[in-house]
Amino acid sequence: MSNMMAVLCARQLAFPHVRLEGWKPEDRPVAFTPIQSHYSIARGAMVCGMGMNQMRGVPCDRLTGRMSVEALEEMI
């Protein structure tokens, strides 16, 4: 539940109109998450209406789980 709320909070910050007006055709939400993140992150994207396919998995260090900053910069 907390991951879904985090996705909803991020959506509200980036797209405040969605809560009252819904998604506009020009909206193109994309979110980046560690590839090892819990499945509830993608489910949160589904619930908030942006779609699970809009979540981009960023490679991580296998031992620490730390997101690769270089990979994230390249993906952006």
PDB file of N, H, CA, C and O in Angstrom:
ATOM      1  N   MET A   1       0.823  -1.183   0.000  1.00  0.00           N
ATOM      2  CA  MET A   1       0.000   0.000   0.000  1.00  0.00           C
ATOM      3  C   MET A   1       0.875   1.258   0.000  1.00  0.00           C
ATOM      4  O   MET A   1       0.555   2.240  -0.669  1.00  0.00           O
ATOM      5  N   SER A   2       1.975   1.223   0.750  1.00  0.00           N
ATOM      6  H   SER A   2       2.234   0.424   1.293  1.00  0.00           H
ATOM      7  CA  SER A   2       2.835   2.413   0.806  1.00  0.00           C
ATOM      8  C   SER A   2       3.488   2.682  -0.540  1.00  0.00           C
ATOM      9  O   SER A   2       3.675   3.843  -0.903  1.00  0.00           O
ATOM     10  N   ASN A   3       3.842   1.640  -1.296  1.00  0.00           N
ATOM     11  H   ASN A   3       3.690   0.696  -1.002  1.00  0.00           H
ATOM     12  CA  ASN A   3       4.419   1.860  -2.631  1.00  0.00           C
ATOM     13  C   ASN A   3       3.390   2.470  -3.579  1.00  0.00           C
ATOM     14  O   ASN A   3       3.721   3.351  -4.372  1.00  0.00           O
ATOM     15  N   MET A   4       2.155   2.006  -3.500  1.00  0.00           N
ATOM     16  H   MET A   4       1.886   1.290  -2.855  1.00  0.00           H
ATOM     17  CA  MET A   4       1.114   2.581  -4.346  1.00  0.00           C
ATOM     18  C   MET A   4       0.894   4.051  -3.994  1.00  0.00           C
ATOM     19  O   MET A   4       0.728   4.883  -4.887  1.00  0.00           O
ATOM     20  N   MET A   5       0.893   4.373  -2.713  1.00  0.00           N
ATOM     21  H   MET A   5       1.028   3.698  -1.988  1.00  0.00           H
ATOM     22  CA  MET A   5       0.731   5.766  -2.294  1.00  0.00           C
ATOM     23  C   MET A   5       1.896   6.619  -2.774  1.00  0.00           C
ATOM     24  O   MET A   5       1.703   7.776  -3.145  1.00  0.00           O
ATOM     25  N   ALA A   6       3.106   6.059  -2.771  1.00  0.00           N
ATOM     26  H   ALA A   6       3.263   5.119  -2.469  1.00  0.00           H
ATOM     27  CA  ALA A   6       4.271   6.796  -3.260  1.00  0.00           C
ATOM     28  C   ALA A   6       4.127   7.117  -4.747  1.00  0.00           C
ATOM     29  O   ALA A   6       4.454   8.223  -5.178  1.00  0.00           O
ATOM     30  N   VAL A   7       3.639   6.155  -5.532  1.00  0.00           N
ATOM     31  H   VAL A   7       3.374   5.257  -5.182  1.00  0.00           H
ATOM     32  CA  VAL A   7       3.429   6.394  -6.962  1.00  0.00           C
ATOM     33  C   VAL A   7       2.337   7.449  -7.165  1.00  0.00           C
ATOM     34  O   VAL A   7       2.473   8.328  -8.016  1.00  0.00           O
ATOM     35  N   LEU A   8       1.267   7.363  -6.392  1.00  0.00           N
ATOM     36  H   LEU A   8       1.156   6.649  -5.701  1.00  0.00           H
ATOM     37  CA  LEU A   8       0.198   8.360  -6.494  1.00  0.00           C
ATOM     38  C   LEU A   8       0.687   9.757  -6.101  1.00  0.00           C
ATOM     39  O   LEU A   8       0.298  10.745  -6.724  1.00  0.00           O
ATOM     40  N   CYS A   9       1.526   9.845  -5.082  1.00  0.00           N
ATOM     41  H   CYS A   9       1.841   9.043  -4.575  1.00  0.00           H
ATOM     42  CA  CYS A   9       2.088  11.148  -4.676  1.00  0.00           C
ATOM     43  C   CYS A   9       2.976  11.719  -5.772  1.00  0.00           C
ATOM     44  O   CYS A   9       2.930  12.917  -6.053  1.00  0.00           O
ATOM     45  N   ALA A  10       3.782  10.866  -6.387  1.00  0.00           N
ATOM     46  H   ALA A  10       3.820   9.893  -6.158  1.00  0.00           H
ATOM     47  CA  ALA A  10       4.646  11.321  -7.487  1.00  0.00           C
ATOM     48  C   ALA A  10       3.801  11.791  -8.668  1.00  0.00           C
ATOM     49  O   ALA A  10       4.114  12.805  -9.292  1.00  0.00           O
ATOM     50  N   ARG A  11       2.745  11.066  -8.973  1.00  0.00           N
ATOM     51  H   ARG A  11       2.491  10.243  -8.466  1.00  0.00           H
ATOM     52  CA  ARG A  11       1.842  11.480 -10.047  1.00  0.00           C
ATOM     53  C   ARG A  11       1.225  12.836  -9.740  1.00  0.00           C
ATOM     54  O   ARG A  11       1.150  13.696 -10.618  1.00  0.00           O
ATOM     55  N   GLN A  12       0.788  13.031  -8.516  1.00  0.00           N
ATOM     56  H   GLN A  12       0.849  12.332  -7.804  1.00  0.00           H
ATOM     57  CA  GLN A  12       0.180  14.299  -8.119  1.00  0.00           C
ATOM     58  C   GLN A  12       1.173  15.451  -8.251  1.00  0.00           C
ATOM     59  O   GLN A  12       0.799  16.553  -8.654  1.00  0.00           O
ATOM     60  N   LEU A  13       2.421  15.202  -7.919  1.00  0.00           N
ATOM     61  H   LEU A  13       2.725  14.307  -7.592  1.00  0.00           H
ATOM     62  CA  LEU A  13       3.441  16.236  -8.019  1.00  0.00           C
ATOM     63  C   LEU A  13       3.720  16.598  -9.479  1.00  0.00           C
ATOM     64  O   LEU A  13       3.838  17.775  -9.818  1.00  0.00           O
ATOM     65  N   ALA A  14       3.823  15.592 -10.333  1.00  0.00           N
ATOM     66  H   ALA A  14       3.727  14.635 -10.057  1.00  0.00           H
ATOM     67  CA  ALA A  14       4.168  15.824 -11.734  1.00  0.00           C
ATOM     68  C   ALA A  14       2.963  16.203 -12.601  1.00  0.00           C
ATOM     69  O   ALA A  14       3.100  16.969 -13.555  1.00  0.00           O
ATOM     70  N   PHE A  15       1.799  15.675 -12.274  1.00  0.00           N
ATOM     71  H   PHE A  15       1.688  15.053 -11.499  1.00  0.00           H
ATOM     72  CA  PHE A  15       0.593  15.893 -13.068  1.00  0.00           C
ATOM     73  C   PHE A  15      -0.577  16.234 -12.145  1.00  0.00           C
ATOM     74  O   PHE A  15      -1.480  15.413 -11.985  1.00  0.00           O
ATOM     75  N   PRO A  16      -0.586  17.420 -11.535  1.00  0.00           N
ATOM     76  CA  PRO A  16      -1.630  17.732 -10.550  1.00  0.00           C
ATOM     77  C   PRO A  16      -3.045  17.768 -11.125  1.00  0.00           C
ATOM     78  O   PRO A  16      -4.010  17.610 -10.377  1.00  0.00           O
ATOM     79  N   HIS A  17      -3.188  17.968 -12.411  1.00  0.00           N
ATOM     80  H   HIS A  17      -2.405  18.096 -13.019  1.00  0.00           H
ATOM     81  CA  HIS A  17      -4.522  18.037 -13.015  1.00  0.00           C
ATOM     82  C   HIS A  17      -5.229  16.686 -13.093  1.00  0.00           C
ATOM     83  O   HIS A  17      -6.453  16.638 -13.214  1.00  0.00           O
ATOM     84  N   VAL A  18      -4.483  15.601 -13.026  1.00  0.00           N
ATOM     85  H   VAL A  18      -3.488  15.640 -12.928  1.00  0.00           H
ATOM     86  CA  VAL A  18      -5.056  14.268 -13.238  1.00  0.00           C
ATOM     87  C   VAL A  18      -6.115  13.936 -12.195  1.00  0.00           C
ATOM     88  O   VAL A  18      -7.115  13.291 -12.512  1.00  0.00           O
ATOM     89  N   ARG A  19      -5.913  14.360 -10.985  1.00  0.00           N
ATOM     90  H   ARG A  19      -5.101  14.884 -10.727  1.00  0.00           H
ATOM     91  CA  ARG A  19      -6.859  14.031  -9.912  1.00  0.00           C
ATOM     92  C   ARG A  19      -8.266  14.509 -10.213  1.00  0.00           C
ATOM     93  O   ARG A  19      -9.232  13.807  -9.914  1.00  0.00           O
ATOM     94  N   LEU A  20      -8.400  15.684 -10.797  1.00  0.00           N
ATOM     95  H   LEU A  20      -7.615  16.254 -11.040  1.00  0.00           H
ATOM     96  CA  LEU A  20      -9.722  16.245 -11.064  1.00  0.00           C
ATOM     97  C   LEU A  20     -10.161  16.103 -12.524  1.00  0.00           C
ATOM     98  O   LEU A  20     -11.348  15.934 -12.801  1.00  0.00           O
ATOM     99  N   GLU A  21      -9.215  16.172 -13.447  1.00  0.00           N
ATOM    100  H   GLU A  21      -8.250  16.309 -13.222  1.00  0.00           H
ATOM    101  CA  GLU A  21      -9.559  16.198 -14.871  1.00  0.00           C
ATOM    102  C   GLU A  21      -9.225  14.916 -15.620  1.00  0.00           C
ATOM    103  O   GLU A  21      -9.713  14.704 -16.730  1.00  0.00           O
ATOM    104  N   GLY A  22      -8.413  14.074 -15.037  1.00  0.00           N
ATOM    105  H   GLY A  22      -8.016  14.247 -14.135  1.00  0.00           H
ATOM    106  CA  GLY A  22      -7.971  12.865 -15.724  1.00  0.00           C
ATOM    107  C   GLY A  22      -6.763  13.147 -16.605  1.00  0.00           C
ATOM    108  O   GLY A  22      -6.286  14.279 -16.693  1.00  0.00           O
ATOM    109  N   TRP A  23      -6.279  12.096 -17.254  1.00  0.00           N
ATOM    110  H   TRP A  23      -6.665  11.177 -17.183  1.00  0.00           H
ATOM    111  CA  TRP A  23      -5.117  12.219 -18.133  1.00  0.00           C
ATOM    112  C   TRP A  23      -5.493  12.960 -19.403  1.00  0.00           C
ATOM    113  O   TRP A  23      -6.573  12.748 -19.955  1.00  0.00           O
ATOM    114  N   LYS A  24      -4.619  13.816 -19.861  1.00  0.00           N
ATOM    115  H   LYS A  24      -3.742  13.989 -19.412  1.00  0.00           H
ATOM    116  CA  LYS A  24      -4.803  14.535 -21.120  1.00  0.00           C
ATOM    117  C   LYS A  24      -4.041  13.791 -22.211  1.00  0.00           C
ATOM    118  O   LYS A  24      -3.064  13.103 -21.915  1.00  0.00           O
ATOM    119  N   PRO A  25      -4.469  13.915 -23.468  1.00  0.00           N
ATOM    120  CA  PRO A  25      -3.786  13.203 -24.549  1.00  0.00           C
ATOM    121  C   PRO A  25      -2.294  13.523 -24.646  1.00  0.00           C
ATOM    122  O   PRO A  25      -1.507  12.669 -25.053  1.00  0.00           O
ATOM    123  N   GLU A  26      -1.900  14.733 -24.278  1.00  0.00           N
ATOM    124  H   GLU A  26      -2.539  15.427 -23.946  1.00  0.00           H
ATOM    125  CA  GLU A  26      -0.486  15.116 -24.379  1.00  0.00           C
ATOM    126  C   GLU A  26       0.358  14.646 -23.188  1.00  0.00           C
ATOM    127  O   GLU A  26       1.582  14.769 -23.220  1.00  0.00           O
ATOM    128  N   ASP A  27      -0.269  14.117 -22.154  1.00  0.00           N
ATOM    129  H   ASP A  27      -1.263  14.017 -22.129  1.00  0.00           H
ATOM    130  CA  ASP A  27       0.480  13.606 -21.008  1.00  0.00           C
ATOM    131  C   ASP A  27       1.238  12.344 -21.414  1.00  0.00           C
ATOM    132  O   ASP A  27       0.679  11.443 -22.038  1.00  0.00           O
ATOM    133  N   ARG A  28       2.490  12.298 -21.057  1.00  0.00           N
ATOM    134  H   ARG A  28       2.944  13.030 -20.550  1.00  0.00           H
ATOM    135  CA  ARG A  28       3.330  11.130 -21.349  1.00  0.00           C
ATOM    136  C   ARG A  28       4.093  10.725 -20.093  1.00  0.00           C
ATOM    137  O   ARG A  28       5.305  10.929 -20.014  1.00  0.00           O
ATOM    138  N   PRO A  29       3.400  10.154 -19.110  1.00  0.00           N
ATOM    139  CA  PRO A  29       4.088   9.798 -17.872  1.00  0.00           C
ATOM    140  C   PRO A  29       5.035   8.626 -18.056  1.00  0.00           C
ATOM    141  O   PRO A  29       4.701   7.635 -18.705  1.00  0.00           O
ATOM    142  N   VAL A  30       6.212   8.750 -17.480  1.00  0.00           N
ATOM    143  H   VAL A  30       6.484   9.555 -16.952  1.00  0.00           H
ATOM    144  CA  VAL A  30       7.206   7.680 -17.452  1.00  0.00           C
ATOM    145  C   VAL A  30       7.857   7.736 -16.079  1.00  0.00           C
ATOM    146  O   VAL A  30       8.142   8.821 -15.573  1.00  0.00           O
ATOM    147  N   ALA A  31       8.092   6.593 -15.478  1.00  0.00           N
ATOM    148  H   ALA A  31       7.860   5.712 -15.889  1.00  0.00           H
ATOM    149  CA  ALA A  31       8.755   6.544 -14.182  1.00  0.00           C
ATOM    150  C   ALA A  31       9.889   5.530 -14.237  1.00  0.00           C
ATOM    151  O   ALA A  31       9.809   4.520 -14.936  1.00  0.00           O
ATOM    152  N   PHE A  32      10.926   5.815 -13.499  1.00  0.00           N
ATOM    153  H   PHE A  32      10.991   6.636 -12.932  1.00  0.00           H
ATOM    154  CA  PHE A  32      12.094   4.940 -13.441  1.00  0.00           C
ATOM    155  C   PHE A  32      12.163   4.311 -12.059  1.00  0.00           C
ATOM    156  O   PHE A  32      12.013   4.991 -11.044  1.00  0.00           O
ATOM    157  N   THR A  33      12.390   3.016 -12.036  1.00  0.00           N
ATOM    158  H   THR A  33      12.512   2.464 -12.860  1.00  0.00           H
ATOM    159  CA  THR A  33      12.450   2.272 -10.787  1.00  0.00           C
ATOM    160  C   THR A  33      13.549   1.216 -10.908  1.00  0.00           C
ATOM    161  O   THR A  33      13.812   0.735 -12.010  1.00  0.00           O
ATOM    162  N   PRO A  34      14.186   0.851  -9.818  1.00  0.00           N
ATOM    163  CA  PRO A  34      15.201  -0.204  -9.896  1.00  0.00           C
ATOM    164  C   PRO A  34      14.591  -1.484 -10.472  1.00  0.00           C
ATOM    165  O   PRO A  34      13.452  -1.832 -10.160  1.00  0.00           O
ATOM    166  N   ILE A  35      15.334  -2.157 -11.287  1.00  0.00           N
ATOM    167  H   ILE A  35      16.259  -1.875 -11.540  1.00  0.00           H
ATOM    168  CA  ILE A  35      14.827  -3.378 -11.923  1.00  0.00           C
ATOM    169  C   ILE A  35      14.469  -4.432 -10.873  1.00  0.00           C
ATOM    170  O   ILE A  35      13.665  -5.324 -11.142  1.00  0.00           O
ATOM    171  N   GLN A  36      15.057  -4.337  -9.688  1.00  0.00           N
ATOM    172  H   GLN A  36      15.710  -3.612  -9.469  1.00  0.00           H
ATOM    173  CA  GLN A  36      14.787  -5.285  -8.612  1.00  0.00           C
ATOM    174  C   GLN A  36      13.666  -4.817  -7.686  1.00  0.00           C
ATOM    175  O   GLN A  36      13.443  -5.422  -6.637  1.00  0.00           O
ATOM    176  N   SER A  37      12.964  -3.759  -8.054  1.00  0.00           N
ATOM    177  H   SER A  37      13.144  -3.268  -8.906  1.00  0.00           H
ATOM    178  CA  SER A  37      11.928  -3.234  -7.165  1.00  0.00           C
ATOM    179  C   SER A  37      10.754  -4.214  -7.049  1.00  0.00           C
ATOM    180  O   SER A  37      10.542  -5.068  -7.910  1.00  0.00           O
ATOM    181  N   HIS A  38      10.024  -4.065  -5.989  1.00  0.00           N
ATOM    182  H   HIS A  38      10.196  -3.372  -5.289  1.00  0.00           H
ATOM    183  CA  HIS A  38       8.871  -4.926  -5.700  1.00  0.00           C
ATOM    184  C   HIS A  38       7.792  -4.724  -6.766  1.00  0.00           C
ATOM    185  O   HIS A  38       7.634  -3.624  -7.295  1.00  0.00           O
ATOM    186  N   TYR A  39       7.068  -5.770  -7.070  1.00  0.00           N
ATOM    187  H   TYR A  39       7.196  -6.664  -6.639  1.00  0.00           H
ATOM    188  CA  TYR A  39       6.029  -5.703  -8.103  1.00  0.00           C
ATOM    189  C   TYR A  39       4.954  -4.668  -7.783  1.00  0.00           C
ATOM    190  O   TYR A  39       4.244  -4.219  -8.684  1.00  0.00           O
ATOM    191  N   SER A  40       4.826  -4.290  -6.530  1.00  0.00           N
ATOM    192  H   SER A  40       5.402  -4.655  -5.799  1.00  0.00           H
ATOM    193  CA  SER A  40       3.791  -3.326  -6.155  1.00  0.00           C
ATOM    194  C   SER A  40       4.040  -1.942  -6.747  1.00  0.00           C
ATOM    195  O   SER A  40       3.111  -1.140  -6.842  1.00  0.00           O
ATOM    196  N   ILE A  41       5.263  -1.649  -7.141  1.00  0.00           N
ATOM    197  H   ILE A  41       6.018  -2.300  -7.063  1.00  0.00           H
ATOM    198  CA  ILE A  41       5.552  -0.368  -7.793  1.00  0.00           C
ATOM    199  C   ILE A  41       4.830  -0.321  -9.144  1.00  0.00           C
ATOM    200  O   ILE A  41       4.165   0.664  -9.462  1.00  0.00           O
ATOM    201  N   ALA A  42       4.964  -1.380  -9.927  1.00  0.00           N
ATOM    202  H   ALA A  42       5.504  -2.180  -9.669  1.00  0.00           H
ATOM    203  CA  ALA A  42       4.277  -1.443 -11.224  1.00  0.00           C
ATOM    204  C   ALA A  42       2.764  -1.469 -11.031  1.00  0.00           C
ATOM    205  O   ALA A  42       2.030  -0.876 -11.821  1.00  0.00           O
ATOM    206  N   ARG A  43       2.299  -2.139 -10.002  1.00  0.00           N
ATOM    207  H   ARG A  43       2.895  -2.620  -9.360  1.00  0.00           H
ATOM    208  CA  ARG A  43       0.855  -2.163  -9.731  1.00  0.00           C
ATOM    209  C   ARG A  43       0.352  -0.768  -9.360  1.00  0.00           C
ATOM    210  O   ARG A  43      -0.769  -0.395  -9.708  1.00  0.00           O
ATOM    211  N   GLY A  44       1.181  -0.002  -8.657  1.00  0.00           N
ATOM    212  H   GLY A  44       2.091  -0.304  -8.375  1.00  0.00           H
ATOM    213  CA  GLY A  44       0.830   1.373  -8.332  1.00  0.00           C
ATOM    214  C   GLY A  44       0.677   2.215  -9.584  1.00  0.00           C
ATOM    215  O   GLY A  44      -0.213   3.062  -9.666  1.00  0.00           O
ATOM    216  N   ALA A  45       1.552   1.983 -10.569  1.00  0.00           N
ATOM    217  H   ALA A  45       2.275   1.295 -10.503  1.00  0.00           H
ATOM    218  CA  ALA A  45       1.443   2.686 -11.847  1.00  0.00           C
ATOM    219  C   ALA A  45       0.139   2.328 -12.545  1.00  0.00           C
ATOM    220  O   ALA A  45      -0.490   3.179 -13.174  1.00  0.00           O
ATOM    221  N   MET A  46      -0.261   1.074 -12.433  1.00  0.00           N
ATOM    222  H   MET A  46       0.250   0.383 -11.922  1.00  0.00           H
ATOM    223  CA  MET A  46      -1.515   0.633 -13.028  1.00  0.00           C
ATOM    224  C   MET A  46      -2.695   1.318 -12.339  1.00  0.00           C
ATOM    225  O   MET A  46      -3.597   1.826 -13.005  1.00  0.00           O
ATOM    226  N   VAL A  47      -2.688   1.332 -11.016  1.00  0.00           N
ATOM    227  H   VAL A  47      -1.955   0.920 -10.474  1.00  0.00           H
ATOM    228  CA  VAL A  47      -3.794   1.907 -10.255  1.00  0.00           C
ATOM    229  C   VAL A  47      -3.931   3.405 -10.519  1.00  0.00           C
ATOM    230  O   VAL A  47      -5.046   3.919 -10.598  1.00  0.00           O
ATOM    231  N   CYS A  48      -2.808   4.110 -10.655  1.00  0.00           N
ATOM    232  H   CYS A  48      -1.901   3.692 -10.591  1.00  0.00           H
ATOM    233  CA  CYS A  48      -2.887   5.555 -10.858  1.00  0.00           C
ATOM    234  C   CYS A  48      -3.170   5.922 -12.315  1.00  0.00           C
ATOM    235  O   CYS A  48      -3.278   7.101 -12.650  1.00  0.00           O
ATOM    236  N   GLY A  49      -3.288   4.921 -13.171  1.00  0.00           N
ATOM    237  H   GLY A  49      -3.201   3.962 -12.898  1.00  0.00           H
ATOM    238  CA  GLY A  49      -3.713   5.172 -14.535  1.00  0.00           C
ATOM    239  C   GLY A  49      -2.614   5.431 -15.542  1.00  0.00           C
ATOM    240  O   GLY A  49      -2.906   5.683 -16.711  1.00  0.00           O
ATOM    241  N   MET A  50      -1.353   5.378 -15.125  1.00  0.00           N
ATOM    242  H   MET A  50      -1.116   5.174 -14.175  1.00  0.00           H
ATOM    243  CA  MET A  50      -0.286   5.647 -16.084  1.00  0.00           C
ATOM    244  C   MET A  50       0.124   4.396 -16.859  1.00  0.00           C
ATOM    245  O   MET A  50       0.718   4.503 -17.932  1.00  0.00           O
ATOM    246  N   GLY A  51      -0.177   3.246 -16.344  1.00  0.00           N
ATOM    247  H   GLY A  51      -0.659   3.159 -15.472  1.00  0.00           H
ATOM    248  CA  GLY A  51       0.120   1.996 -17.036  1.00  0.00           C
ATOM    249  C   GLY A  51       1.429   1.368 -16.592  1.00  0.00           C
ATOM    250  O   GLY A  51       2.431   2.058 -16.407  1.00  0.00           O
ATOM    251  N   MET A  52       1.409   0.068 -16.425  1.00  0.00           N
ATOM    252  H   MET A  52       0.595  -0.493 -16.576  1.00  0.00           H
ATOM    253  CA  MET A  52       2.598  -0.659 -15.977  1.00  0.00           C
ATOM    254  C   MET A  52       3.727  -0.599 -16.989  1.00  0.00           C
ATOM    255  O   MET A  52       4.895  -0.666 -16.606  1.00  0.00           O
ATOM    256  N   ASN A  53       3.409  -0.475 -18.281  1.00  0.00           N
ATOM    257  H   ASN A  53       2.460  -0.421 -18.592  1.00  0.00           H
ATOM    258  CA  ASN A  53       4.446  -0.417 -19.297  1.00  0.00           C
ATOM    259  C   ASN A  53       5.202   0.902 -19.296  1.00  0.00           C
ATOM    260  O   ASN A  53       6.217   1.031 -19.980  1.00  0.00           O
ATOM    261  N   GLN A  54       4.727   1.878 -18.544  1.00  0.00           N
ATOM    262  H   GLN A  54       3.903   1.773 -17.988  1.00  0.00           H
ATOM    263  CA  GLN A  54       5.409   3.163 -18.449  1.00  0.00           C
ATOM    264  C   GLN A  54       6.483   3.167 -17.368  1.00  0.00           C
ATOM    265  O   GLN A  54       7.184   4.165 -17.199  1.00  0.00           O
ATOM    266  N   MET A  55       6.621   2.076 -16.642  1.00  0.00           N
ATOM    267  H   MET A  55       6.052   1.265 -16.779  1.00  0.00           H
ATOM    268  CA  MET A  55       7.676   1.946 -15.643  1.00  0.00           C
ATOM    269  C   MET A  55       8.920   1.404 -16.335  1.00  0.00           C
ATOM    270  O   MET A  55       8.869   0.371 -17.001  1.00  0.00           O
ATOM    271  N   ARG A  56      10.032   2.104 -16.173  1.00  0.00           N
ATOM    272  H   ARG A  56      10.074   2.944 -15.631  1.00  0.00           H
ATOM    273  CA  ARG A  56      11.294   1.694 -16.780  1.00  0.00           C
ATOM    274  C   ARG A  56      12.201   1.126 -15.701  1.00  0.00           C
ATOM    275  O   ARG A  56      12.533   1.806 -14.730  1.00  0.00           O
ATOM    276  N   GLY A  57      12.594  -0.123 -15.881  1.00  0.00           N
ATOM    277  H   GLY A  57      12.324  -0.675 -16.670  1.00  0.00           H
ATOM    278  CA  GLY A  57      13.470  -0.781 -14.917  1.00  0.00           C
ATOM    279  C   GLY A  57      14.919  -0.412 -15.153  1.00  0.00           C
ATOM    280  O   GLY A  57      15.456  -0.650 -16.235  1.00  0.00           O
ATOM    281  N   VAL A  58      15.554   0.167 -14.152  1.00  0.00           N
ATOM    282  H   VAL A  58      15.118   0.361 -13.274  1.00  0.00           H
ATOM    283  CA  VAL A  58      16.946   0.594 -14.240  1.00  0.00           C
ATOM    284  C   VAL A  58      17.826  -0.493 -13.625  1.00  0.00           C
ATOM    285  O   VAL A  58      17.554  -0.956 -12.517  1.00  0.00           O
ATOM    286  N   PRO A  59      18.883  -0.905 -14.338  1.00  0.00           N
ATOM    287  CA  PRO A  59      19.790  -1.925 -13.788  1.00  0.00           C
ATOM    288  C   PRO A  59      20.368  -1.506 -12.435  1.00  0.00           C
ATOM    289  O   PRO A  59      20.564  -0.323 -12.157  1.00  0.00           O
ATOM    290  N   CYS A  60      20.633  -2.517 -11.606  1.00  0.00           N
ATOM    291  H   CYS A  60      20.473  -3.478 -11.832  1.00  0.00           H
ATOM    292  CA  CYS A  60      21.131  -2.288 -10.246  1.00  0.00           C
ATOM    293  C   CYS A  60      22.375  -3.127  -9.992  1.00  0.00           C
ATOM    294  O   CYS A  60      22.661  -4.086 -10.710  1.00  0.00           O
ATOM    295  N   ASP A  61      23.100  -2.742  -8.958  1.00  0.00           N
ATOM    296  H   ASP A  61      22.867  -1.964  -8.376  1.00  0.00           H
ATOM    297  CA  ASP A  61      24.206  -3.540  -8.468  1.00  0.00           C
ATOM    298  C   ASP A  61      23.622  -4.796  -7.832  1.00  0.00           C
ATOM    299  O   ASP A  61      22.709  -4.701  -7.011  1.00  0.00           O
ATOM    300  N   ARG A  62      24.125  -5.953  -8.191  1.00  0.00           N
ATOM    301  H   ARG A  62      24.867  -6.030  -8.858  1.00  0.00           H
ATOM    302  CA  ARG A  62      23.544  -7.210  -7.708  1.00  0.00           C
ATOM    303  C   ARG A  62      23.713  -7.411  -6.210  1.00  0.00           C
ATOM    304  O   ARG A  62      22.874  -8.048  -5.573  1.00  0.00           O
ATOM    305  N   LEU A  63      24.778  -6.880  -5.646  1.00  0.00           N
ATOM    306  H   LEU A  63      25.459  -6.363  -6.163  1.00  0.00           H
ATOM    307  CA  LEU A  63      25.024  -7.085  -4.218  1.00  0.00           C
ATOM    308  C   LEU A  63      24.291  -6.084  -3.337  1.00  0.00           C
ATOM    309  O   LEU A  63      23.733  -6.456  -2.305  1.00  0.00           O
ATOM    310  N   THR A  64      24.288  -4.826  -3.735  1.00  0.00           N
ATOM    311  H   THR A  64      24.742  -4.524  -4.574  1.00  0.00           H
ATOM    312  CA  THR A  64      23.689  -3.790  -2.882  1.00  0.00           C
ATOM    313  C   THR A  64      22.274  -3.414  -3.291  1.00  0.00           C
ATOM    314  O   THR A  64      21.528  -2.860  -2.485  1.00  0.00           O
ATOM    315  N   GLY A  65      21.891  -3.707  -4.529  1.00  0.00           N
ATOM    316  H   GLY A  65      22.497  -4.157  -5.184  1.00  0.00           H
ATOM    317  CA  GLY A  65      20.586  -3.297  -5.028  1.00  0.00           C
ATOM    318  C   GLY A  65      20.539  -1.835  -5.421  1.00  0.00           C
ATOM    319  O   GLY A  65      19.480  -1.316  -5.775  1.00  0.00           O
ATOM    320  N   ARG A  66      21.694  -1.162  -5.358  1.00  0.00           N
ATOM    321  H   ARG A  66      22.554  -1.584  -5.070  1.00  0.00           H
ATOM    322  CA  ARG A  66      21.770   0.260  -5.679  1.00  0.00           C
ATOM    323  C   ARG A  66      21.564   0.476  -7.173  1.00  0.00           C
ATOM    324  O   ARG A  66      22.182  -0.197  -7.998  1.00  0.00           O
ATOM    325  N   MET A  67      20.691   1.418  -7.513  1.00  0.00           N
ATOM    326  H   MET A  67      20.189   1.964  -6.843  1.00  0.00           H
ATOM    327  CA  MET A  67      20.416   1.747  -8.900  1.00  0.00           C
ATOM    328  C   MET A  67      21.671   2.329  -9.552  1.00  0.00           C
ATOM    329  O   MET A  67      22.371   3.135  -8.940  1.00  0.00           O
ATOM    330  N   SER A  68      21.951   1.930 -10.770  1.00  0.00           N
ATOM    331  H   SER A  68      21.383   1.275 -11.267  1.00  0.00           H
ATOM    332  CA  SER A  68      23.091   2.447 -11.518  1.00  0.00           C
ATOM    333  C   SER A  68      22.752   3.850 -12.035  1.00  0.00           C
ATOM    334  O   SER A  68      21.875   4.023 -12.881  1.00  0.00           O
ATOM    335  N   VAL A  69      23.464   4.833 -11.509  1.00  0.00           N
ATOM    336  H   VAL A  69      24.176   4.692 -10.822  1.00  0.00           H
ATOM    337  CA  VAL A  69      23.232   6.223 -11.925  1.00  0.00           C
ATOM    338  C   VAL A  69      23.563   6.392 -13.394  1.00  0.00           C
ATOM    339  O   VAL A  69      22.862   7.104 -14.112  1.00  0.00           O
ATOM    340  N   GLU A  70      24.621   5.743 -13.844  1.00  0.00           N
ATOM    341  H   GLU A  70      25.190   5.164 -13.260  1.00  0.00           H
ATOM    342  CA  GLU A  70      25.009   5.837 -15.255  1.00  0.00           C
ATOM    343  C   GLU A  70      23.907   5.284 -16.159  1.00  0.00           C
ATOM    344  O   GLU A  70      23.564   5.898 -17.169  1.00  0.00           O
ATOM    345  N   ALA A  71      23.361   4.139 -15.801  1.00  0.00           N
ATOM    346  H   ALA A  71      23.640   3.640 -14.980  1.00  0.00           H
ATOM    347  CA  ALA A  71      22.294   3.530 -16.596  1.00  0.00           C
ATOM    348  C   ALA A  71      21.044   4.421 -16.589  1.00  0.00           C
ATOM    349  O   ALA A  71      20.386   4.579 -17.617  1.00  0.00           O
ATOM    350  N   LEU A  72      20.721   4.999 -15.431  1.00  0.00           N
ATOM    351  H   LEU A  72      21.256   4.871 -14.596  1.00  0.00           H
ATOM    352  CA  LEU A  72      19.570   5.887 -15.331  1.00  0.00           C
ATOM    353  C   LEU A  72      19.762   7.096 -16.245  1.00  0.00           C
ATOM    354  O   LEU A  72      18.851   7.451 -16.993  1.00  0.00           O
ATOM    355  N   GLU A  73      20.925   7.727 -16.194  1.00  0.00           N
ATOM    356  H   GLU A  73      21.665   7.438 -15.587  1.00  0.00           H
ATOM    357  CA  GLU A  73      21.190   8.897 -17.053  1.00  0.00           C
ATOM    358  C   GLU A  73      21.060   8.546 -18.528  1.00  0.00           C
ATOM    359  O   GLU A  73      20.529   9.327 -19.318  1.00  0.00           O
ATOM    360  N   GLU A  74      21.544   7.374 -18.889  1.00  0.00           N
ATOM    361  H   GLU A  74      21.975   6.739 -18.248  1.00  0.00           H
ATOM    362  CA  GLU A  74      21.461   6.930 -20.287  1.00  0.00           C
ATOM    363  C   GLU A  74      20.010   6.693 -20.704  1.00  0.00           C
ATOM    364  O   GLU A  74      19.629   7.000 -21.834  1.00  0.00           O
ATOM    365  N   MET A  75      19.208   6.152 -19.800  1.00  0.00           N
ATOM    366  H   MET A  75      19.518   5.903 -18.883  1.00  0.00           H
ATOM    367  CA  MET A  75      17.799   5.880 -20.109  1.00  0.00           C
ATOM    368  C   MET A  75      16.980   7.146 -20.245  1.00  0.00           C
ATOM    369  O   MET A  75      16.042   7.213 -21.040  1.00  0.00           O
ATOM    370  N   ILE A  76      17.345   8.155 -19.459  1.00  0.00           N
ATOM    371  H   ILE A  76      18.107   8.101 -18.813  1.00  0.00           H
ATOM    372  CA  ILE A  76      16.613   9.414 -19.508  1.00  0.00           C
ATOM    373  C   ILE A  76      16.933  10.107 -20.811  1.00  0.00           C
ATOM    374  O   ILE A  76      16.424  11.197 -21.072  1.00  0.00           O
TER     375      ILE A  76
END
